[in-house]
Amino acid sequence: MPDGDLSADAAPAAGLRLFFVRHGETDWNAEGRLQGQKDIPINARGRQQAAEVADRLRRLRPDAGSLPWIVSPLGRTRETAEIARATLGLSPDGYAVEDRLKEISFGRWEGMTWREVRKAEPEAARGREGGKWGFVPPGGESYAMLSERVRPWTAGLSGDYVVVAHGGVARALMYLLAGTPGPRAASVDIWQGRLLVFEKGGCFWA
């Protein structure tokens, strides 16, 4: 990921390092459905990805068990964290829940595929495709709004953490902590089964 210029209010705390995990795959992910804040469980592949990301974390940080783990309250993130922790030989429930790390809301589009959205609401779909960062789905929130939801949480961080959350949250953190321009961050693929490491004002995949 590129390192961009950080504005003063977006600069991360000195020494902050996040080991970010996106939850494992769900059936809705596999079907291309917009999940948002719907509480969809991970599937068999998602459980395998959770174990794989634990192995990556072990290689990168053998002391990962000593770090604070902060997790979105949705079931798919909690199950991912619990499998990863168990794979590392840790107590599965040894993590804190942070409500502000919930996924971006897609409002009434949740449960639909993009094909269905384009058919049902073609004008709104074109609006989002023309500018994902600032577009607000009907009854939902934009990536810009999500970033402002997450920003106060990042302001209180110092040190190293494991964070288990969502693709939208990862994009918000890229904007807030790595200086990635919002419109670019909104279009970055966030992989499952990998670690996205934020440190020194940038981020990279591990």
Secondary structure, 3 states (H helix, E strand, C coil): CCCCCCCCCCCCCCCCEEEEEECCCEHHHHHCECCCCCCCCECHHHHHHHHHHHHHHHHHCCCHHHCCEEECCCHHHHHHHHHHHHHCCCCCCCCEECHHHCCCCCHHHCCCEHHHHHHHCHHHHHHHHCCCCCCCCCCCCCHHHHHHHHHHHHHCCCCEEEEEECHHHHHHHHHHHHCCCHHHHCCCCCCCCCEEEEECCEEEEC
